[in-house]
Amino acid sequence: ARSILHAWLMNFDTDFNSPSFLSLASKFPRINNGKLPSDGEIHSVFGDVLYWMATKKEYGLHGEMSREEKGAYTELVNNLFQFFPNWFNFLLFGGYLERRANNALYTMRDAIYRDKGLAYKAAMARAEEYGNIKKSEVLRLIVSVFAIAGAAVPAKLLASILKRIASNPQKMSKLYKDNKRSFIQECARLDPA
């Protein structure tokens, strides 16, 4: 599984100067009069960028999430019960909270399958090298990693970092520029979530 995910991640597009990314960036919410966008807007933007990176196709084209898929991504960010073990979810309301997020997970699965980018194809090619792994299992693995590693933690951390910088722009911007890694670690440590 590790080599399949490695093949998937190594084919993410990281060219943030491309025309397709600049057109995506034009839709991002802006800071107006010192007021930050809401957490939901920040999570949605993070999901857009992550999805854009994961769905690069030939000739520089990328996939784009629909409104329903953006809502599903935001739901995955806000519902962490999807990532707990089954026995734990069963103890909490008989798995009800986990099942609430299943539709969001299925929506993201369908979106990633629809926009089969280079990363998806690389993961499938790596899985074929093993021979005994079903394509549906690889897709499920990719969607789980996209939902866990790409939704819950980084989107909330990004919102926390932006809030911290906006709280005192002069001081926090300087701290961020001095040591980005330490600043991000401190934001993660102080995050109430």
Beta strands, then each sheet from edge to edge (+ up, - down):
end
